[in-house]
């Protein structure tokens, strides 16, 4: 197994390092309201059955064309 690894220590100038770690001040929108969902969606047995049924019909179509 070949394990050529680049060194993890990176050399950079102090000015560049200072710019990278400079503090960024951001404001957070506190007055924003998310719209409430009227109905929570759930994944049920019927959904799983439909997915499996669709997969079976799709595989049948691909077998016919070959």
PDBQT receptor file of N, H, CA, C and O in Angstrom, charges set to zero:
ATOM      1  N   UNK A   1       0.847  -1.174   0.000  1.00  0.00    +0.000 N 
ATOM      2  CA  UNK A   1       0.000   0.000   0.000  1.00  0.00    +0.000 C 
ATOM      3  C   UNK A   1       0.894   1.240   0.000  1.00  0.00    +0.000 C 
ATOM      4  O   UNK A   1       1.793   1.367   0.831  1.00  0.00    +0.000 OA
ATOM      5  N   UNK A   2       0.643   2.129  -0.918  1.00  0.00    +0.000 N 
ATOM      6  H   UNK A   2      -0.088   2.025  -1.593  1.00  0.00    +0.000 HD
ATOM      7  CA  UNK A   2       1.415   3.355  -1.036  1.00  0.00    +0.000 C 
ATOM      8  C   UNK A   2       0.812   4.418  -0.141  1.00  0.00    +0.000 C 
ATOM      9  O   UNK A   2      -0.387   4.687  -0.216  1.00  0.00    +0.000 OA
ATOM     10  N   UNK A   3       1.625   5.023   0.699  1.00  0.00    +0.000 N 
ATOM     11  H   UNK A   3       2.599   4.805   0.759  1.00  0.00    +0.000 HD
ATOM     12  CA  UNK A   3       1.087   6.015   1.632  1.00  0.00    +0.000 C 
ATOM     13  C   UNK A   3       1.865   7.318   1.548  1.00  0.00    +0.000 C 
ATOM     14  O   UNK A   3       2.457   7.759   2.534  1.00  0.00    +0.000 OA
ATOM     15  N   UNK A   4       1.863   7.931   0.376  1.00  0.00    +0.000 N 
ATOM     16  H   UNK A   4       1.382   7.573  -0.425  1.00  0.00    +0.000 HD
ATOM     17  CA  UNK A   4       2.468   9.255   0.222  1.00  0.00    +0.000 C 
ATOM     18  C   UNK A   4       1.492  10.286   0.745  1.00  0.00    +0.000 C 
ATOM     19  O   UNK A   4       0.412  10.473   0.183  1.00  0.00    +0.000 OA
ATOM     20  N   UNK A   5       1.871  10.953   1.820  1.00  0.00    +0.000 N 
ATOM     21  H   UNK A   5       2.748  10.801   2.277  1.00  0.00    +0.000 HD
ATOM     22  CA  UNK A   5       0.974  11.901   2.460  1.00  0.00    +0.000 C 
ATOM     23  C   UNK A   5       1.630  13.268   2.458  1.00  0.00    +0.000 C 
ATOM     24  O   UNK A   5       2.822  13.401   2.735  1.00  0.00    +0.000 OA
ATOM     25  N   UNK A   6       0.843  14.273   2.144  1.00  0.00    +0.000 N 
ATOM     26  H   UNK A   6      -0.125  14.165   1.919  1.00  0.00    +0.000 HD
ATOM     27  CA  UNK A   6       1.350  15.640   2.178  1.00  0.00    +0.000 C 
ATOM     28  C   UNK A   6       1.504  16.077   3.631  1.00  0.00    +0.000 C 
ATOM     29  O   UNK A   6       0.718  15.658   4.481  1.00  0.00    +0.000 OA
ATOM     30  N   UNK A   7       2.494  16.904   3.932  1.00  0.00    +0.000 N 
ATOM     31  H   UNK A   7       3.133  17.244   3.241  1.00  0.00    +0.000 HD
ATOM     32  CA  UNK A   7       2.652  17.364   5.315  1.00  0.00    +0.000 C 
ATOM     33  C   UNK A   7       1.449  18.195   5.751  1.00  0.00    +0.000 C 
ATOM     34  O   UNK A   7       0.895  18.952   4.954  1.00  0.00    +0.000 OA
ATOM     35  N   UNK A   8       1.043  18.058   7.012  1.00  0.00    +0.000 N 
ATOM     36  H   UNK A   8       1.493  17.443   7.660  1.00  0.00    +0.000 HD
ATOM     37  CA  UNK A   8      -0.144  18.745   7.497  1.00  0.00    +0.000 C 
ATOM     38  C   UNK A   8       0.135  20.169   7.965  1.00  0.00    +0.000 C 
ATOM     39  O   UNK A   8      -0.805  20.913   8.248  1.00  0.00    +0.000 OA
ATOM     40  N   UNK A   9       1.382  20.558   8.052  1.00  0.00    +0.000 N 
ATOM     41  H   UNK A   9       2.145  19.954   7.822  1.00  0.00    +0.000 HD
ATOM     42  CA  UNK A   9       1.730  21.924   8.484  1.00  0.00    +0.000 C 
ATOM     43  C   UNK A   9       1.856  22.806   7.249  1.00  0.00    +0.000 C 
ATOM     44  O   UNK A   9       2.613  22.501   6.328  1.00  0.00    +0.000 OA
ATOM     45  N   UNK A  10       1.106  23.901   7.242  1.00  0.00    +0.000 N 
ATOM     46  H   UNK A  10       0.491  24.149   7.990  1.00  0.00    +0.000 HD
ATOM     47  CA  UNK A  10       1.107  24.821   6.117  1.00  0.00    +0.000 C 
ATOM     48  C   UNK A  10       1.788  26.108   6.542  1.00  0.00    +0.000 C 
ATOM     49  O   UNK A  10       1.464  26.678   7.584  1.00  0.00    +0.000 OA
ATOM     50  N   UNK A  11       2.720  26.557   5.744  1.00  0.00    +0.000 N 
ATOM     51  H   UNK A  11       2.983  26.094   4.897  1.00  0.00    +0.000 HD
ATOM     52  CA  UNK A  11       3.424  27.801   6.026  1.00  0.00    +0.000 C 
ATOM     53  C   UNK A  11       2.689  28.950   5.347  1.00  0.00    +0.000 C 
ATOM     54  O   UNK A  11       2.348  28.864   4.167  1.00  0.00    +0.000 OA
ATOM     55  N   UNK A  12       2.442  30.043   6.105  1.00  0.00    +0.000 N 
ATOM     56  H   UNK A  12       2.719  30.113   7.063  1.00  0.00    +0.000 HD
ATOM     57  CA  UNK A  12       1.818  31.220   5.510  1.00  0.00    +0.000 C 
ATOM     58  C   UNK A  12       2.310  32.468   6.230  1.00  0.00    +0.000 C 
ATOM     59  O   UNK A  12       2.817  32.411   7.350  1.00  0.00    +0.000 OA
ATOM     60  N   UNK A  13       2.146  33.569   5.567  1.00  0.00    +0.000 N 
ATOM     61  H   UNK A  13       1.734  33.616   4.657  1.00  0.00    +0.000 HD
ATOM     62  CA  UNK A  13       2.610  34.833   6.127  1.00  0.00    +0.000 C 
ATOM     63  C   UNK A  13       1.672  35.273   7.241  1.00  0.00    +0.000 C 
ATOM     64  O   UNK A  13       0.506  34.880   7.272  1.00  0.00    +0.000 OA
ATOM     65  N   UNK A  14       2.180  36.081   8.145  1.00  0.00    +0.000 N 
ATOM     66  H   UNK A  14       3.127  36.401   8.120  1.00  0.00    +0.000 HD
ATOM     67  CA  UNK A  14       1.384  36.514   9.295  1.00  0.00    +0.000 C 
ATOM     68  C   UNK A  14       0.204  37.389   8.877  1.00  0.00    +0.000 C 
ATOM     69  O   UNK A  14      -0.850  37.333   9.511  1.00  0.00    +0.000 OA
ATOM     70  N   UNK A  15       0.355  38.195   7.825  1.00  0.00    +0.000 N 
ATOM     71  H   UNK A  15       1.211  38.240   7.310  1.00  0.00    +0.000 HD
ATOM     72  CA  UNK A  15      -0.748  39.040   7.358  1.00  0.00    +0.000 C 
ATOM     73  C   UNK A  15      -1.903  38.183   6.825  1.00  0.00    +0.000 C 
ATOM     74  O   UNK A  15      -3.071  38.468   7.091  1.00  0.00    +0.000 OA
ATOM     75  N   UNK A  16      -1.571  37.157   6.087  1.00  0.00    +0.000 N 
ATOM     76  H   UNK A  16      -0.623  36.926   5.870  1.00  0.00    +0.000 HD
ATOM     77  CA  UNK A  16      -2.591  36.272   5.535  1.00  0.00    +0.000 C 
ATOM     78  C   UNK A  16      -3.293  35.526   6.669  1.00  0.00    +0.000 C 
ATOM     79  O   UNK A  16      -4.514  35.370   6.643  1.00  0.00    +0.000 OA
ATOM     80  N   UNK A  17      -2.535  35.066   7.659  1.00  0.00    +0.000 N 
ATOM     81  H   UNK A  17      -1.543  35.193   7.680  1.00  0.00    +0.000 HD
ATOM     82  CA  UNK A  17      -3.122  34.372   8.799  1.00  0.00    +0.000 C 
ATOM     83  C   UNK A  17      -4.050  35.290   9.577  1.00  0.00    +0.000 C 
ATOM     84  O   UNK A  17      -5.114  34.854  10.018  1.00  0.00    +0.000 OA
ATOM     85  N   UNK A  18      -3.676  36.537   9.755  1.00  0.00    +0.000 N 
ATOM     86  H   UNK A  18      -2.811  36.890   9.397  1.00  0.00    +0.000 HD
ATOM     87  CA  UNK A  18      -4.510  37.492  10.470  1.00  0.00    +0.000 C 
ATOM     88  C   UNK A  18      -5.824  37.734   9.736  1.00  0.00    +0.000 C 
ATOM     89  O   UNK A  18      -6.869  37.872  10.372  1.00  0.00    +0.000 OA
ATOM     90  N   UNK A  19      -5.783  37.787   8.411  1.00  0.00    +0.000 N 
ATOM     91  H   UNK A  19      -4.934  37.674   7.895  1.00  0.00    +0.000 HD
ATOM     92  CA  UNK A  19      -7.005  37.983   7.631  1.00  0.00    +0.000 C 
ATOM     93  C   UNK A  19      -7.924  36.769   7.727  1.00  0.00    +0.000 C 
ATOM     94  O   UNK A  19      -9.146  36.916   7.746  1.00  0.00    +0.000 OA
ATOM     95  N   UNK A  20      -7.346  35.576   7.787  1.00  0.00    +0.000 N 
ATOM     96  H   UNK A  20      -6.353  35.457   7.771  1.00  0.00    +0.000 HD
ATOM     97  CA  UNK A  20      -8.153  34.357   7.852  1.00  0.00    +0.000 C 
ATOM     98  C   UNK A  20      -8.876  34.212   9.184  1.00  0.00    +0.000 C 
ATOM     99  O   UNK A  20     -10.014  33.744   9.225  1.00  0.00    +0.000 OA
ATOM    100  N   UNK A  21      -8.229  34.607  10.261  1.00  0.00    +0.000 N 
ATOM    101  H   UNK A  21      -7.305  34.988  10.227  1.00  0.00    +0.000 HD
ATOM    102  CA  UNK A  21      -8.819  34.400  11.580  1.00  0.00    +0.000 C 
ATOM    103  C   UNK A  21      -9.483  35.654  12.133  1.00  0.00    +0.000 C 
ATOM    104  O   UNK A  21      -9.827  35.709  13.314  1.00  0.00    +0.000 OA
ATOM    105  N   UNK A  22      -9.663  36.663  11.281  1.00  0.00    +0.000 N 
ATOM    106  H   UNK A  22      -9.384  36.618  10.322  1.00  0.00    +0.000 HD
ATOM    107  CA  UNK A  22     -10.307  37.891  11.740  1.00  0.00    +0.000 C 
ATOM    108  C   UNK A  22     -11.764  37.597  12.100  1.00  0.00    +0.000 C 
ATOM    109  O   UNK A  22     -12.422  36.781  11.455  1.00  0.00    +0.000 OA
ATOM    110  N   UNK A  23     -12.245  38.262  13.121  1.00  0.00    +0.000 N 
ATOM    111  H   UNK A  23     -11.710  38.925  13.645  1.00  0.00    +0.000 HD
ATOM    112  CA  UNK A  23     -13.609  38.048  13.585  1.00  0.00    +0.000 C 
ATOM    113  C   UNK A  23     -14.604  38.644  12.603  1.00  0.00    +0.000 C 
ATOM    114  O   UNK A  23     -14.437  39.769  12.133  1.00  0.00    +0.000 OA
ATOM    115  N   UNK A  24     -15.629  37.882  12.305  1.00  0.00    +0.000 N 
ATOM    116  H   UNK A  24     -15.765  36.968  12.687  1.00  0.00    +0.000 HD
ATOM    117  CA  UNK A  24     -16.687  38.339  11.413  1.00  0.00    +0.000 C 
ATOM    118  C   UNK A  24     -17.924  38.569  12.255  1.00  0.00    +0.000 C 
ATOM    119  O   UNK A  24     -18.385  37.662  12.949  1.00  0.00    +0.000 OA
ATOM    120  N   UNK A  25     -18.459  39.766  12.200  1.00  0.00    +0.000 N 
ATOM    121  H   UNK A  25     -18.085  40.502  11.636  1.00  0.00    +0.000 HD
ATOM    122  CA  UNK A  25     -19.652  40.087  12.971  1.00  0.00    +0.000 C 
ATOM    123  C   UNK A  25     -20.857  40.022  12.046  1.00  0.00    +0.000 C 
ATOM    124  O   UNK A  25     -20.903  40.688  11.011  1.00  0.00    +0.000 OA
ATOM    125  N   UNK A  26     -21.830  39.208  12.436  1.00  0.00    +0.000 N 
ATOM    126  H   UNK A  26     -21.792  38.667  13.276  1.00  0.00    +0.000 HD
ATOM    127  CA  UNK A  26     -23.039  39.059  11.649  1.00  0.00    +0.000 C 
ATOM    128  C   UNK A  26     -24.248  39.298  12.538  1.00  0.00    +0.000 C 
ATOM    129  O   UNK A  26     -24.214  39.037  13.741  1.00  0.00    +0.000 OA
ATOM    130  N   UNK A  27     -25.302  39.790  11.937  1.00  0.00    +0.000 N 
ATOM    131  H   UNK A  27     -25.330  40.002  10.960  1.00  0.00    +0.000 HD
ATOM    132  CA  UNK A  27     -26.529  39.977  12.693  1.00  0.00    +0.000 C 
ATOM    133  C   UNK A  27     -27.487  38.851  12.358  1.00  0.00    +0.000 C 
ATOM    134  O   UNK A  27     -27.519  38.367  11.227  1.00  0.00    +0.000 OA
ATOM    135  N   UNK A  28     -28.252  38.444  13.327  1.00  0.00    +0.000 N 
ATOM    136  H   UNK A  28     -28.226  38.838  14.246  1.00  0.00    +0.000 HD
ATOM    137  CA  UNK A  28     -29.209  37.364  13.154  1.00  0.00    +0.000 C 
ATOM    138  C   UNK A  28     -30.604  37.969  13.095  1.00  0.00    +0.000 C 
ATOM    139  O   UNK A  28     -30.967  38.808  13.920  1.00  0.00    +0.000 OA
ATOM    140  N   UNK A  29     -31.374  37.536  12.118  1.00  0.00    +0.000 N 
ATOM    141  H   UNK A  29     -31.079  36.855  11.448  1.00  0.00    +0.000 HD
ATOM    142  CA  UNK A  29     -32.738  38.031  11.972  1.00  0.00    +0.000 C 
ATOM    143  C   UNK A  29     -33.604  37.392  13.052  1.00  0.00    +0.000 C 
ATOM    144  O   UNK A  29     -33.907  36.201  12.982  1.00  0.00    +0.000 OA
ATOM    145  N   UNK A  30     -33.999  38.173  14.043  1.00  0.00    +0.000 N 
ATOM    146  H   UNK A  30     -33.752  39.140  14.100  1.00  0.00    +0.000 HD
ATOM    147  CA  UNK A  30     -34.789  37.638  15.148  1.00  0.00    +0.000 C 
ATOM    148  C   UNK A  30     -36.286  37.803  14.928  1.00  0.00    +0.000 C 
ATOM    149  O   UNK A  30     -37.082  37.147  15.600  1.00  0.00    +0.000 OA
ATOM    150  N   UNK A  31     -36.685  38.671  13.996  1.00  0.00    +0.000 N 
ATOM    151  H   UNK A  31     -36.039  39.205  13.450  1.00  0.00    +0.000 HD
ATOM    152  CA  UNK A  31     -38.110  38.913  13.779  1.00  0.00    +0.000 C 
ATOM    153  C   UNK A  31     -38.696  38.069  12.656  1.00  0.00    +0.000 C 
ATOM    154  O   UNK A  31     -39.844  38.287  12.267  1.00  0.00    +0.000 OA
ATOM    155  N   UNK A  32     -37.949  37.121  12.130  1.00  0.00    +0.000 N 
ATOM    156  H   UNK A  32     -37.016  36.944  12.446  1.00  0.00    +0.000 HD
ATOM    157  CA  UNK A  32     -38.397  36.273  11.029  1.00  0.00    +0.000 C 
ATOM    158  C   UNK A  32     -39.202  35.105  11.567  1.00  0.00    +0.000 C 
ATOM    159  O   UNK A  32     -38.753  34.403  12.473  1.00  0.00    +0.000 OA
ATOM    160  N   UNK A  33     -40.387  34.894  11.016  1.00  0.00    +0.000 N 
ATOM    161  H   UNK A  33     -40.752  35.464  10.280  1.00  0.00    +0.000 HD
ATOM    162  CA  UNK A  33     -41.267  33.796  11.434  1.00  0.00    +0.000 C 
ATOM    163  C   UNK A  33     -41.359  32.762  10.322  1.00  0.00    +0.000 C 
ATOM    164  O   UNK A  33     -41.626  33.105   9.170  1.00  0.00    +0.000 OA
ATOM    165  N   UNK A  34     -41.142  31.522  10.659  1.00  0.00    +0.000 N 
ATOM    166  H   UNK A  34     -40.925  31.243  11.595  1.00  0.00    +0.000 HD
ATOM    167  CA  UNK A  34     -41.270  30.432   9.697  1.00  0.00    +0.000 C 
ATOM    168  C   UNK A  34     -42.748  30.081   9.540  1.00  0.00    +0.000 C 
ATOM    169  O   UNK A  34     -43.509  30.115  10.507  1.00  0.00    +0.000 OA
ATOM    170  N   UNK A  35     -43.143  29.748   8.325  1.00  0.00    +0.000 N 
ATOM    171  H   UNK A  35     -42.525  29.721   7.539  1.00  0.00    +0.000 HD
ATOM    172  CA  UNK A  35     -44.522  29.348   8.069  1.00  0.00    +0.000 C 
ATOM    173  C   UNK A  35     -44.749  27.957   8.651  1.00  0.00    +0.000 C 
ATOM    174  O   UNK A  35     -43.938  27.055   8.443  1.00  0.00    +0.000 OA
ATOM    175  N   UNK A  36     -45.828  27.787   9.363  1.00  0.00    +0.000 N 
ATOM    176  H   UNK A  36     -46.487  28.520   9.532  1.00  0.00    +0.000 HD
ATOM    177  CA  UNK A  36     -46.149  26.503   9.968  1.00  0.00    +0.000 C 
ATOM    178  C   UNK A  36     -46.761  25.575   8.924  1.00  0.00    +0.000 C 
ATOM    179  O   UNK A  36     -47.620  25.984   8.143  1.00  0.00    +0.000 OA
ATOM    180  N   UNK A  37     -46.319  24.348   8.921  1.00  0.00    +0.000 N 
ATOM    181  H   UNK A  37     -45.621  24.016   9.555  1.00  0.00    +0.000 HD
ATOM    182  CA  UNK A  37     -46.883  23.366   8.008  1.00  0.00    +0.000 C 
ATOM    183  C   UNK A  37     -48.259  22.963   8.517  1.00  0.00    +0.000 C 
ATOM    184  O   UNK A  37     -48.454  22.739   9.711  1.00  0.00    +0.000 OA
ATOM    185  N   UNK A  38     -49.199  22.875   7.599  1.00  0.00    +0.000 N 
ATOM    186  H   UNK A  38     -49.040  23.057   6.629  1.00  0.00    +0.000 HD
ATOM    187  CA  UNK A  38     -50.563  22.546   8.007  1.00  0.00    +0.000 C 
ATOM    188  C   UNK A  38     -50.693  21.066   8.365  1.00  0.00    +0.000 C 
ATOM    189  O   UNK A  38     -51.526  20.690   9.189  1.00  0.00    +0.000 OA
ATOM    190  N   UNK A  39     -49.873  20.245   7.748  1.00  0.00    +0.000 N 
ATOM    191  H   UNK A  39     -49.197  20.551   7.078  1.00  0.00    +0.000 HD
ATOM    192  CA  UNK A  39     -49.955  18.814   8.015  1.00  0.00    +0.000 C 
ATOM    193  C   UNK A  39     -48.542  18.253   8.018  1.00  0.00    +0.000 C 
ATOM    194  O   UNK A  39     -47.751  18.564   7.128  1.00  0.00    +0.000 OA
ATOM    195  N   UNK A  40     -48.221  17.444   8.993  1.00  0.00    +0.000 N 
ATOM    196  H   UNK A  40     -48.864  17.192   9.716  1.00  0.00    +0.000 HD
ATOM    197  CA  UNK A  40     -46.906  16.824   9.020  1.00  0.00    +0.000 C 
ATOM    198  C   UNK A  40     -46.925  15.605   8.110  1.00  0.00    +0.000 C 
ATOM    199  O   UNK A  40     -47.856  14.801   8.152  1.00  0.00    +0.000 OA
ATOM    200  N   UNK A  41     -45.903  15.477   7.300  1.00  0.00    +0.000 N 
ATOM    201  H   UNK A  41     -45.147  16.130   7.266  1.00  0.00    +0.000 HD
ATOM    202  CA  UNK A  41     -45.850  14.343   6.384  1.00  0.00    +0.000 C 
ATOM    203  C   UNK A  41     -45.163  13.177   7.085  1.00  0.00    +0.000 C 
ATOM    204  O   UNK A  41     -44.142  13.346   7.752  1.00  0.00    +0.000 OA
ATOM    205  N   UNK A  42     -45.737  12.009   6.923  1.00  0.00    +0.000 N 
ATOM    206  H   UNK A  42     -46.566  11.872   6.382  1.00  0.00    +0.000 HD
ATOM    207  CA  UNK A  42     -45.184  10.806   7.513  1.00  0.00    +0.000 C 
ATOM    208  C   UNK A  42     -44.976   9.781   6.411  1.00  0.00    +0.000 C 
ATOM    209  O   UNK A  42     -45.706   9.745   5.421  1.00  0.00    +0.000 OA
ATOM    210  N   UNK A  43     -43.980   8.963   6.605  1.00  0.00    +0.000 N 
ATOM    211  H   UNK A  43     -43.387   8.992   7.410  1.00  0.00    +0.000 HD
ATOM    212  CA  UNK A  43     -43.687   7.888   5.676  1.00  0.00    +0.000 C 
ATOM    213  C   UNK A  43     -44.312   6.627   6.223  1.00  0.00    +0.000 C 
ATOM    214  O   UNK A  43     -43.931   6.156   7.294  1.00  0.00    +0.000 OA
ATOM    215  N   UNK A  44     -45.271   6.076   5.497  1.00  0.00    +0.000 N 
ATOM    216  H   UNK A  44     -45.581   6.459   4.627  1.00  0.00    +0.000 HD
ATOM    217  CA  UNK A  44     -46.003   4.927   6.005  1.00  0.00    +0.000 C 
ATOM    218  C   UNK A  44     -45.787   3.677   5.173  1.00  0.00    +0.000 C 
ATOM    219  O   UNK A  44     -45.000   3.663   4.226  1.00  0.00    +0.000 OA
ATOM    220  N   UNK A  45     -46.488   2.653   5.540  1.00  0.00    +0.000 N 
ATOM    221  H   UNK A  45     -47.127   2.664   6.309  1.00  0.00    +0.000 HD
ATOM    222  CA  UNK A  45     -46.396   1.359   4.869  1.00  0.00    +0.000 C 
ATOM    223  C   UNK A  45     -46.879   1.474   3.424  1.00  0.00    +0.000 C 
ATOM    224  O   UNK A  45     -46.324   0.839   2.527  1.00  0.00    +0.000 OA
ATOM    225  N   UNK A  46     -47.901   2.274   3.204  1.00  0.00    +0.000 N 
ATOM    226  H   UNK A  46     -48.352   2.790   3.932  1.00  0.00    +0.000 HD
ATOM    227  CA  UNK A  46     -48.436   2.440   1.855  1.00  0.00    +0.000 C 
ATOM    228  C   UNK A  46     -47.401   3.101   0.950  1.00  0.00    +0.000 C 
ATOM    229  O   UNK A  46     -47.277   2.729  -0.216  1.00  0.00    +0.000 OA
ATOM    230  N   UNK A  47     -46.659   4.074   1.469  1.00  0.00    +0.000 N 
ATOM    231  H   UNK A  47     -46.760   4.376   2.417  1.00  0.00    +0.000 HD
ATOM    232  CA  UNK A  47     -45.620   4.729   0.686  1.00  0.00    +0.000 C 
ATOM    233  C   UNK A  47     -44.528   3.738   0.297  1.00  0.00    +0.000 C 
ATOM    234  O   UNK A  47     -44.065   3.740  -0.844  1.00  0.00    +0.000 OA
ATOM    235  N   UNK A  48     -44.119   2.899   1.232  1.00  0.00    +0.000 N 
ATOM    236  H   UNK A  48     -44.495   2.898   2.159  1.00  0.00    +0.000 HD
ATOM    237  CA  UNK A  48     -43.104   1.888   0.946  1.00  0.00    +0.000 C 
ATOM    238  C   UNK A  48     -43.607   0.900  -0.097  1.00  0.00    +0.000 C 
ATOM    239  O   UNK A  48     -42.861   0.509  -0.995  1.00  0.00    +0.000 OA
ATOM    240  N   UNK A  49     -44.856   0.496   0.017  1.00  0.00    +0.000 N 
ATOM    241  H   UNK A  49     -45.462   0.813   0.746  1.00  0.00    +0.000 HD
ATOM    242  CA  UNK A  49     -45.443  -0.434  -0.939  1.00  0.00    +0.000 C 
ATOM    243  C   UNK A  49     -45.464   0.172  -2.336  1.00  0.00    +0.000 C 
ATOM    244  O   UNK A  49     -45.161  -0.513  -3.313  1.00  0.00    +0.000 OA
ATOM    245  N   UNK A  50     -45.818   1.451  -2.441  1.00  0.00    +0.000 N 
ATOM    246  H   UNK A  50     -46.064   2.008  -1.648  1.00  0.00    +0.000 HD
ATOM    247  CA  UNK A  50     -45.837   2.129  -3.746  1.00  0.00    +0.000 C 
ATOM    248  C   UNK A  50     -44.443   2.214  -4.356  1.00  0.00    +0.000 C 
ATOM    249  O   UNK A  50     -44.285   2.031  -5.563  1.00  0.00    +0.000 OA
ATOM    250  N   UNK A  51     -43.440   2.487  -3.543  1.00  0.00    +0.000 N 
ATOM    251  H   UNK A  51     -43.568   2.636  -2.563  1.00  0.00    +0.000 HD
ATOM    252  CA  UNK A  51     -42.066   2.560  -4.053  1.00  0.00    +0.000 C 
ATOM    253  C   UNK A  51     -41.637   1.207  -4.591  1.00  0.00    +0.000 C 
ATOM    254  O   UNK A  51     -41.063   1.122  -5.677  1.00  0.00    +0.000 OA
ATOM    255  N   UNK A  52     -41.910   0.147  -3.840  1.00  0.00    +0.000 N 
ATOM    256  H   UNK A  52     -42.376   0.216  -2.958  1.00  0.00    +0.000 HD
ATOM    257  CA  UNK A  52     -41.524  -1.190  -4.287  1.00  0.00    +0.000 C 
ATOM    258  C   UNK A  52     -42.277  -1.581  -5.556  1.00  0.00    +0.000 C 
ATOM    259  O   UNK A  52     -41.700  -2.199  -6.451  1.00  0.00    +0.000 OA
ATOM    260  N   UNK A  53     -43.547  -1.230  -5.642  1.00  0.00    +0.000 N 
ATOM    261  H   UNK A  53     -44.016  -0.728  -4.915  1.00  0.00    +0.000 HD
ATOM    262  CA  UNK A  53     -44.344  -1.546  -6.830  1.00  0.00    +0.000 C 
ATOM    263  C   UNK A  53     -43.786  -0.828  -8.051  1.00  0.00    +0.000 C 
ATOM    264  O   UNK A  53     -43.689  -1.418  -9.127  1.00  0.00    +0.000 OA
ATOM    265  N   UNK A  54     -43.422   0.425  -7.894  1.00  0.00    +0.000 N 
ATOM    266  H   UNK A  54     -43.500   0.905  -7.020  1.00  0.00    +0.000 HD
ATOM    267  CA  UNK A  54     -42.870   1.188  -9.010  1.00  0.00    +0.000 C 
ATOM    268  C   UNK A  54     -41.520   0.638  -9.442  1.00  0.00    +0.000 C 
ATOM    269  O   UNK A  54     -41.207   0.642 -10.633  1.00  0.00    +0.000 OA
ATOM    270  N   UNK A  55     -40.719   0.168  -8.500  1.00  0.00    +0.000 N 
ATOM    271  H   UNK A  55     -40.974   0.166  -7.533  1.00  0.00    +0.000 HD
ATOM    272  CA  UNK A  55     -39.416  -0.398  -8.837  1.00  0.00    +0.000 C 
ATOM    273  C   UNK A  55     -39.584  -1.694  -9.628  1.00  0.00    +0.000 C 
ATOM    274  O   UNK A  55     -38.828  -1.953 -10.563  1.00  0.00    +0.000 OA
ATOM    275  N   UNK A  56     -40.567  -2.502  -9.257  1.00  0.00    +0.000 N 
ATOM    276  H   UNK A  56     -41.182  -2.291  -8.497  1.00  0.00    +0.000 HD
ATOM    277  CA  UNK A  56     -40.806  -3.754  -9.974  1.00  0.00    +0.000 C 
ATOM    278  C   UNK A  56     -41.232  -3.488 -11.406  1.00  0.00    +0.000 C 
ATOM    279  O   UNK A  56     -40.756  -4.156 -12.324  1.00  0.00    +0.000 OA
ATOM    280  N   UNK A  57     -42.119  -2.524 -11.614  1.00  0.00    +0.000 N 
ATOM    281  H   UNK A  57     -42.506  -1.981 -10.869  1.00  0.00    +0.000 HD
ATOM    282  CA  UNK A  57     -42.577  -2.234 -12.973  1.00  0.00    +0.000 C 
ATOM    283  C   UNK A  57     -41.452  -1.603 -13.799  1.00  0.00    +0.000 C 
ATOM    284  O   UNK A  57     -41.379  -1.832 -15.007  1.00  0.00    +0.000 OA
ATOM    285  N   UNK A  58     -40.596  -0.833 -13.185  1.00  0.00    +0.000 N 
ATOM    286  H   UNK A  58     -40.656  -0.647 -12.205  1.00  0.00    +0.000 HD
ATOM    287  CA  UNK A  58     -39.485  -0.223 -13.908  1.00  0.00    +0.000 C 
ATOM    288  C   UNK A  58     -38.474  -1.296 -14.323  1.00  0.00    +0.000 C 
ATOM    289  O   UNK A  58     -37.909  -1.216 -15.413  1.00  0.00    +0.000 OA
ATOM    290  N   UNK A  59     -38.242  -2.285 -13.481  1.00  0.00    +0.000 N 
ATOM    291  H   UNK A  59     -38.700  -2.350 -12.595  1.00  0.00    +0.000 HD
ATOM    292  CA  UNK A  59     -37.298  -3.339 -13.843  1.00  0.00    +0.000 C 
ATOM    293  C   UNK A  59     -37.873  -4.218 -14.949  1.00  0.00    +0.000 C 
ATOM    294  O   UNK A  59     -37.124  -4.718 -15.788  1.00  0.00    +0.000 OA
ATOM    295  N   UNK A  60     -39.179  -4.413 -14.962  1.00  0.00    +0.000 N 
ATOM    296  H   UNK A  60     -39.788  -4.007 -14.280  1.00  0.00    +0.000 HD
ATOM    297  CA  UNK A  60     -39.800  -5.192 -16.029  1.00  0.00    +0.000 C 
ATOM    298  C   UNK A  60     -39.646  -4.493 -17.373  1.00  0.00    +0.000 C 
ATOM    299  O   UNK A  60     -39.381  -5.145 -18.383  1.00  0.00    +0.000 OA
ATOM    300  N   UNK A  61     -39.809  -3.171 -17.395  1.00  0.00    +0.000 N 
ATOM    301  H   UNK A  61     -40.024  -2.641 -16.575  1.00  0.00    +0.000 HD
ATOM    302  CA  UNK A  61     -39.664  -2.415 -18.640  1.00  0.00    +0.000 C 
ATOM    303  C   UNK A  61     -38.237  -2.486 -19.150  1.00  0.00    +0.000 C 
ATOM    304  O   UNK A  61     -38.015  -2.601 -20.355  1.00  0.00    +0.000 OA
ATOM    305  N   UNK A  62     -37.268  -2.420 -18.250  1.00  0.00    +0.000 N 
ATOM    306  H   UNK A  62     -37.448  -2.327 -17.270  1.00  0.00    +0.000 HD
ATOM    307  CA  UNK A  62     -35.874  -2.462 -18.700  1.00  0.00    +0.000 C 
ATOM    308  C   UNK A  62     -35.502  -3.849 -19.198  1.00  0.00    +0.000 C 
ATOM    309  O   UNK A  62     -34.662  -3.970 -20.089  1.00  0.00    +0.000 OA
ATOM    310  N   UNK A  63     -36.104  -4.903 -18.646  1.00  0.00    +0.000 N 
ATOM    311  H   UNK A  63     -36.787  -4.804 -17.921  1.00  0.00    +0.000 HD
ATOM    312  CA  UNK A  63     -35.811  -6.263 -19.106  1.00  0.00    +0.000 C 
ATOM    313  C   UNK A  63     -36.426  -6.513 -20.485  1.00  0.00    +0.000 C 
ATOM    314  O   UNK A  63     -35.869  -7.268 -21.282  1.00  0.00    +0.000 OA
ATOM    315  N   UNK A  64     -37.555  -5.895 -20.767  1.00  0.00    +0.000 N 
ATOM    316  H   UNK A  64     -38.008  -5.282 -20.119  1.00  0.00    +0.000 HD
ATOM    317  CA  UNK A  64     -38.186  -6.071 -22.076  1.00  0.00    +0.000 C 
ATOM    318  C   UNK A  64     -37.374  -5.456 -23.202  1.00  0.00    +0.000 C 
ATOM    319  O   UNK A  64     -37.325  -6.005 -24.302  1.00  0.00    +0.000 OA
ATOM    320  N   UNK A  65     -36.743  -4.335 -22.941  1.00  0.00    +0.000 N 
ATOM    321  H   UNK A  65     -36.783  -3.889 -22.047  1.00  0.00    +0.000 HD
ATOM    322  CA  UNK A  65     -36.018  -3.630 -23.982  1.00  0.00    +0.000 C 
ATOM    323  C   UNK A  65     -34.680  -4.277 -24.292  1.00  0.00    +0.000 C 
ATOM    324  O   UNK A  65     -34.106  -4.008 -25.347  1.00  0.00    +0.000 OA
ATOM    325  N   UNK A  66     -34.173  -5.110 -23.420  1.00  0.00    +0.000 N 
ATOM    326  H   UNK A  66     -34.640  -5.328 -22.563  1.00  0.00    +0.000 HD
ATOM    327  CA  UNK A  66     -32.860  -5.716 -23.651  1.00  0.00    +0.000 C 
ATOM    328  C   UNK A  66     -32.960  -6.898 -24.568  1.00  0.00    +0.000 C 
ATOM    329  O   UNK A  66     -31.949  -7.531 -24.872  1.00  0.00    +0.000 OA
TER     330      UNK A  66
